[in-house]
Amino acid sequence: MENLKLAIMSVVRSRGREVSEDDFVQFLSYTKNWIPPDYARRLFRTCVDANLLVKKGDKYVPNFEYKGVIPLDFRVTEDMVDKYSVREDVFTRILDKIQRETGLSRRDALLLINEVKNEARYVNMEVATLIFCKMKGVDCSEFYDEVERRLVV
């Protein structure tokens, strides 16, 4: 938990006491270039879920005293994010990518994916989602192995 607090302290000291999710992502991914944006979003959600960041209006504030020293060699890593956060299931991650790349809302994407699933009756939801990606030109090849492993008994 101490590393989560140090990550929050880094952001807050740079961006001000009240931060948004975008501030968090911007600082960790683009200013510091420590982790990719999707990892920064996962870390932000983890901090909120752990009650280390609490909502205050439209922004979030630390729920702990942050008057300590941040070690000079402190760095947020992907391994740290994986250690503290629960990785979303493959379907959710594919759906997130569809939303980012097509601009479709989650609801609209799900409706269209369900249409694909109804036409290809004998496929599961993950496979239907990958078929939908192919139809929309969204490259989701990074998910193929994971979906395939789930299919093999």
N, C-alpha and C positions, 0 to 999 in steps of 0.2 A: 504493500500500500504506500510505502514511503516514496517509491518511484512515481506513482500516480500524483502524489502531492507535489513532487518536484516538477513534474511536467506542467501541472496547473500553475505553479508559482512562476515558471518560466514564461508562460503565456501572459499571466496577469501582470507581471512586472514590465512586460513589453507593451501590452495593449491597454492596460488600465484595469481597475478592480472589476468592472462589469464587462463580460465578454459574451459574444455570441458563438454559435457553433462555427460560423464562417471565420470569425477571428481566430478560433482555435486551429482550424484547418489551415488557414492562411499562414499563421505563424509557424506551425510545425512542418508543413509541407513546402511552402514557398520561401518564407523568410530564412528558416534554418536548414531547409532541405534535408530533414532527418528521416521522414517517412512519407510514403505516397498518401494522397488525399483520402482514399478509402480507409486506410489504416488510422489516419487522424480522426475521421468521423467515428470509427469504432471506438477509439480511445476516449473521445468526447462522451459518447453514449455510456461507456463503462464508468466514467467519472460521475456522470449524472445518476446512473443506476446505483453506484456505491455511495450516493449522497455526499460526495465530495464537492460537487457543484450543485447549487440550488437555484431555482428560477426566481428572478426578481424582475418583474415586468416582462420586457422582451428579451432580457439578457440573463446571464447566469453569474453568480458570485461564489467564491470559495466558501465552504462551510467549515473552515478550520483556520486557525491562526497561521499565517504564512510569513512570519518574520524570521526566517532562518536564512542560512547561506546555501546557495545552490553550488555544489561542487563544480569546479572549472571543467572537469572531464565528463560532466553529466550529459547524456544524450538519450533521446527517445529512439528506440529501435523497434523494428517489426516484431522481433522476438518478445520484447516487453509487452507489446500490444497483444500478441497471441497468448501470452502468459496470463494476463489479467482479464481478457475479454472472451466472451463466448462467440465462437465463429458461427455466423448465420448458416442455415442450411443452404444447399446448392440451389434450390428453387428460388429462394429469396435473393440470393446473389445474382442469379441470371435475370430475375425480374428487375432488380435495381439497375443492371446494365442496360436492359431494354429501355427503362425510363430515361436514363441519362442520354442514350444515343438516339432515341426516337422522339423524345419529348412527350410521349404518351403518359397520361396519368396511370397510376397503378390500377385503378378500376377499369379503365378502357383497355389496358394491356391484358388484364385478366379475362375480360369479356371476349377479346379476340383469341386468346389462347384457349379458352373453353370451346370456342367454335372449332378450332383445329382439333382439339381432343375429341369432340363429338364426331367429327368426320373420320378421324383415325381412331376408331373405337378401342382398339386393343393396345394402345400405348399408355404409359403412365404420364402424369402431369409434367415431370421433368423433360421427358422426351418430346411431348407436345410443345413445351416451351422452346426447346432447341429447334424444332421444326419451324415454329413461328419466327425465331431469330433468323433462320435461313431465308424465310420468305421476305423478311423486312431488311435483309442485308446487314444484320448485326452479327459481327464475328464473335461467337461464343465458343470458339474451339478450345479455350483454356478449361472449359467445363466438361468436355467430352469424356475424359478418363474417369472423372469423379462420378458422372452419371452412369457410365458403363459399369463401374464397380458396384454401384447400387443395384444394377439389373442382374448381375451374375449371382447365382445362389450358391 
